[in-house]
Amino acid sequence: MSTTMTEKLETFGLKRVLSYLDSNPQENVPKLIGWLRKFDRDNYFANAYNMVDGFMKDPDNNWNRLISSLYTDIDEGVRKKLFENFLINACILGSRRKNKVVEKYDCNIPWAILFDPTSACNLHCIGCWAAEYGHRLNLSFEQMDDIVQQGKELGTFMYILSGGEPMVRKDDIIRLCEKHNDCVFLAFTNGTLIDEKFADDMLRVKNFVPAISIEGYEEQTDSRRGKGTYQAVLRAMKLLRSKKLPFGASLCYTSKNAENIGSDEYFDFLIDQGCKFAWMFTYMPIGVDAVTDLIATADQRKFMYDQIRKFRGTKPIFTMDFWNDGEYVNGCIAGGRCYLHINANGDIEPCAFIHYADSNIKDKTLLEAYRSPLFMQYRRNQPFNSNQLRPCPLLDNPGRLAQMVKKSGAKSTDLVHPEDVDSLTAKCVPAAKDWAKVSKELWDHSAAKERSALKEKKEAEEKARIREKVEQKSKVS
């Protein structure tokens, strides 16, 4: 699907709007939101526009402070390019293109594609399946380029790189950013390979953002990732901050570090280092030899749920918890509903944590994979639970994954020890049962709050209508 004349004209118009927003975010961001509303004819992001309009009116609001920091802390050219690629291409034009394909083919089309340039890694982290894969598998530049080109045709302009350690392929990553300068590229990286040259390359291409993995403070990080890793991460963050480059943190919370990672002090530390966002993941026991004692307890998961929601009202950092935020995205986002994963062997998996596939980029197009039995199983079964705080078909609803894998005929893609789906499921059953009890209370409370908020909104709208009628009558008389 080539770019239409309408898309070209709309893109040109939005770029002109963005060009006027180089200063004074308090005054100009609301103007940008007004323009985005006009271009977003289908109101895909109406709730987001309303939220931004609200908090930009309060200079002390934490979201206002975060947006303002993007103007003081981030290079102007980088900020412009990321705004353009994210807001215009990935969100508005990309979503419009994606939804047309969904309507035509009745399949999921992802907003983002996660892929592994390599299985190689310079670290050997405890509990990471990639640590067992070795250095032998790589996607060629041509294969990665083809993934992005196909994705853009279907409406996907957001690409996330993982591994292995994606920075092992730094030169090819920069080539991708150069060739596809209309996309946003983000990488989950241990940060230890980010050096001066690569930071300068980031500053040049302007459309690459790292999410640096860190496990807590020095003791927690080095105990899982190896001695010296923590200090290497701090050096990388300092370098990126000095060049006014955006970056964030990737945080995996386990039974050993949840209280540290979720503390006020730790998030203040991340903000002080220059992090603009934090992606939260809970530990998953993936791989035949994966230990289960690192799975966070139900109480620890609730702690993270409470803390992240508190931080969203108090701290100038964008956060996303890929398990506990199911209520905001109607459950599981995998299987192409919002994202999918392609490993270094080319297997097209529904999720980075679900190592089963019935398609590979070497013999199927992306669209063919999206219409494959496994991905259609995801589409037909999502959401996997009416309690959207239990989104995952593995960790939260273990039987659901096994059912889909068996019905689709998908095979294990584990590169060392193929794992039987029933054995994998069994490892998650105790945690799923514990979380079912705790999450029910949270979900019931959240649903009650939502009903109350909806009632208040309707009452406010009714009062506004009454006031409007009274005013109209007064004008007439």
N, C-alpha and C positions, 0 to 999 in steps of 0.2 A: 504494500500500500504506500505509494509515493506521496510526498507532501502535496496537498491540494492548494490551489490558489487562495482559498479562504483561509486555510491554516497559515499560509505565508503572510497574508495581510494582517491577520490577527497577531501573529508573532511579531511582525514589524511594529504594530501599534503598541503592544505591551513592552517591547524593548525601549521604545521612545518614552513610555511612562517611567520605566525603571531608571532611565538616564537622568530623570529629574529628582531622583531620591538619594542623592549623594550626601545629604546632610540633614540635620534636624529631624530625626526619626519621629519625635512626638507630633510634629506637624505633618510630615510627609507620609508616614506609614498609613494613617487613616485614609489619605488620598489614594494610596496604592490599593488598599482594600476596596475602595469604591470602584476603581477601575477593574479589579479582578472580578467583582460581582457582575459587572456588565459583560465581561467576556465569558464568565462561567454561566452560560445560559441555562444549563441543566441543574444548577445549584448543588453540585457535587460536594462543595465544601462550605455550605452556608453556615453551619454551626461554628466552624473555625473562624470565619469572617466575623461573626457576632462576638466571639470571645476576644479576638484581637481588638476590635473596636472598643470593647469594654475596658480591657486593662490598659490600653494606651492613654486613657483619660486620667489614669492615676500614676504620677511619676514615681511613687514609692512601691508600686506593684512589682513583684519579682519578675514577672514576664516582661514588663516594660523595661526593667533594668537589664534583662537578658538581651532583648532586641537592641537596646541602646548600646550594649557592649559590642555588638556586631559592627557598629559604626566606629567605635574607638579602638577595638582590639584587632580587627581583621583588615587586611589589605583591601583597598577599594576595588581593585580589579578582580580579586578573588571573590569578594562579596557580590559584585555585580554578576559575574559569571554563574555563581552558585544560585543566586536568586533567579536568574533567567532560566537556567536549566531545570531547577527544582519547581519553581512556581508555574512557569509557562509550559515547559515541555513535559515534565514528569506528572504534574498534577492536572493541569487543565487540558492541554491538547492531547497528552498521552491518555488520560482517562477517557476522553471523548472517543479517541480512536479504539482503545481497548474495548469499550462497551459496545461498539458496533460489531467487533469480531465476536464477542460473547453472544450477542443477539443472533448472529448469523450461524454460529457453530454450536451453541449451547454447551460451552465448555468454559472452564476457568482460564483466564488470562492474567498472569501475575503483574502487579504493579512494580515489583522488583525481582531481579534474578540474582541469586547467590551462586557463585561458581569458584572452584579451586584451581588456580593456575598450576599448582604443583602439590604433590604429596610431601615434598621435602620440607624439613624444618631444622633450624639450628638449635632448637631446644628439645627437651624430652620431658614434657610436663606430666605429672602424675594424673591419671584419670582421663587423659586425652587420647581418643582413638587414633588420631593422626600420628601420634608418637610411635605407633606400631607399624605404620605403613611403609616406612623407609623412604628413600629418595628417588625411586625409580619411575614414578608416574608424573607426567606433565601434559597439560593441554598445550598444543602448539599455538603460536600467535594467530595463525590462520583460523584455528578452531575457535579461539576466544573472539576474534574479530567477527566470525560468522554468527556466533551466539548473539553478540550485540546487534549486528545488522538485522538478523531475523527478529530479535526482540523489538527493535524500534519499529519495524514494519507492523507489528501487532500492538504497539502502544506502550512499550516498556522503555523508559529512559533512565531508570535507576539500576545500577549494577554494584553488587557488593562482593568483594573478594575475600576468600578465606583459604584454608589449607589443611595441613601444611602451614607454612609461613609464606604468605603471598609476596613479601618483600624479597624473597629469593629471586623473584622474577621482576625486579624493579624496572629494568630497561623496557621490557615488554609492556608493563603496566603504563609507563609513560607514553609509549607508542599508542596504546589503546586510547588514552586520554586525548592525545593529539588528534587521532583520526576521528574519534567520536566526541568532538568538543561540544556537542549538543546534549550530552548525557552527564549525569552525576556518577562518579565512581567513589565508593567508600570501601575501606579494607579493614577487616579484623586482623590486627597485627600485634606481635609481642613487643614491637617498638625498638628492638635492639639493633635493627639494621637501618634505621633512619639516620642518615648522616647529612652533612652540609650539602653535598651535591644533590641528594635526593630532595632535600627541602627546597633548594633552588629550582629544581625541576618542577616541584609542586607549585611554586610561585609563578613559574612560567606558564604551565598548562591551565592552572586555576580551577580545575574541576575534579580534584582528588582530595578526599578527606579521610584521615586515618582514625580508627577507633582502637585505642591502645589497651591491650589486655593487662589488667593489674588485679591482684588477688586480695588487696588490703595494704597494710604497711609492709615494711621490709621483711619481717619474720614470716608472715603469711605468704607473701609473693615468692620469696626465695625458697621456702619449704616445698612449694609445688613446682616452681619453674626453674630452680637452680640458683646457686649463690651468685650474686652480682646482678641478677636480672632487675631487681627493684631500682638500683642506682642507674642502670642503663635506661630504664623507662623514664626516670626523672630527667636525665640528660636529654632524651628525645623531646620530652614535653617542653623543656626550657628552650631548646633550639627552635622548635616550631613557634613557640610564643614570641621569641625574639624576632622572627621573620613575619609576624602577624598572620600566621596561617591557622585556620580552624582545625580543631581536633577534639576528640572526646575519649571517653573511657568505655571499655567493654568489661563488665564485671560478672563473674560467675560466682554465685553464692552457694556455699556448701554447708554441711553440718559443722564444719570447722571454722568458718569465717563469717557467717551471716550477721552476727552481732556487730562485728567490726565494720563490714562493708555497709551495713544499713544504718550506721550511727550518724548523728548530726555532724560530729567532728570530722568524720571521713568525707562526707560530701562537701563540707567547707574546705577541706584539704584539696579535693579535686577542683573546686572552683578557683582556689588560690593558684593551682598549677596552670590554669587557663582552659580547663575543659568546658566546652559549651554544651555537651550532651553526655548522657550515660546510658548505655544499653545494659539491661539486667537479664541474666540467664540463670536458671537454676540447674544444678548438676544433674546430668542424665547418665545412667549406668550403661553406656553403649559399648559394645564389644564383649566377647566371650569372657575375658578376664577382668572386666570392669568391676570395681568394688562397689558395694551398695551402701557402705557405712558413710559415704560422703553425701548421700541424698539428704537434703535439708528436711528437718522434721516439719510436721504440720504447724507447730507453734512458731518455728522460724520463718516459714513461708508467710504466716499471718503477720509476723513482725515486719517483714519486707513490704507486705501489702499496706500496712498502716503507715510505715515510714515514708514510702514513696509518695503516697497521697498527701501526706503532710508536707513533704518537700515541694510538691507542686504548687503549694500556696505560699511558700516562704523563701525558696532558694532560686537564684537566677541561673538555673541549669535545666535543660530539657531532658526528661527521663522517660524511658519506656521499659516496662517489665514484660517480657514476651510470654509469660504464663499468667501472671496476676492481672494483666490488662485485658483479659478476654472479654470483659463486660463492655469495653469500648469498641470492639471490632467484631462483635457477634461470634465469639468463640475462636476456634483454630483458624490461623491465617495461611496454613500450609496447603500443599497440593495444588498450587497455582492460584488459590483464591486471592492471596495478596503476594505470595512469594513461593519460590521453589529452590532446589539446590542441584547443582551439577558438579559431580566430583571430578577428581583429576584423571579418572579413567573414562570420563564422558557419560557416566550413568546419570540419568535424569531422575532425581529422587524428589519425593514430595516435601522433604524437610531435611535440614542439615543433621537432625537427630534421628531420622528414620532411614536406615540404610537398606532400603528395598527398592527395586525398580523393575519395570518391564520395557524400558526404552533407553536408548543410548544415542548421543548426538552423531555417532558414526553411521547409523543406519536409519535415523528418523529425523524429520524436521521438528522444530519446537511445537508447531501446531499439531503435528501428528502425535507427539508425546502428550500434549494437553488433552487429546481426545482418546488416549489409551485407556485400557480397563482400570489401571490403578488410579490414575488421575480422575477418571469419571466416578470411581468409587468414592473418592474424597468429595467430589462435587455433590453427589447424591446423598451423602451421609452428614455433611456439615450443616449446622453445628452438631457436635457429638454428645452434647448434654444441654438440657434446658438451663442448668446452672452454668452460666458462662464463666464462672471462676474455676470451672473444671473443663478447660478447652481441649486438652491434649488427648489424642486417641491412644497414647501409650502411658504416660505418667499418671493421667487422671482417669482414663477410661480404658484400661489395658485390653479388654476383650475386643474393642472396636478396631484396633489396628490389625490384630490377628485375623479378624473376619475379612477385612478389606484385602489383606495380602493374599489370603487363600482364595478368595473369590476372583481376584484379578490374575492369579498365577504369577505374581511378582516374585523375584528371587533376591536373596541377600546379596548386597554389593560389598560386603566387608572384604577388604583386600587381603586379609591375613587368615582369619578364621570365620567363615560364613556362619552366621548366627541364626538358629531356628527361632522363628517369631514367637512360638509358645514359650521357649526358654527366656527370651528377652522379656516377654510380658510378665512372666512369673516374678522377675526381679522387682517389678514395679507395683505389684499387688498390695503389699503392706502399706506403702506410702500412699497409694490411691485411696485405700480404705480410711486411713487417718485423715487425709485431706478432705474427704467427702463430708465428714462430720463437721470439721471446722469451717469449711467453705460454705456449708448450708446456712450457718448463722450469718456469715458475712453477706451472702447473696440475698437472704431474706431481708436483712437490714438495708442493703443497698436498694433493693426493689421498693421497699417502703419509702425510703427517701426520695426515690425517683417519682413515685406516685404522688407524694406530698408536693414535690417541686412542680409537677405537671398541674396539680390542682391550683397551686398558687399562681402559676403562669396563666391558666384559664381565667381565674378570678381577676387578675390584673388586666387581661385583655378585655374582659367584660366591662370592667370599670372604665377603661379607656374608651370603649365604644359608647358607653352611657355619657361620658364627659363630652365626647365629640357631638353626640346628638343634641345635648343641652346647648353647646356652643353654637351649633347650626341654627337652633330655634331662636337663640338670643340674637343672632345676626339678622334673621328674617324679621323678627319683631322690632 
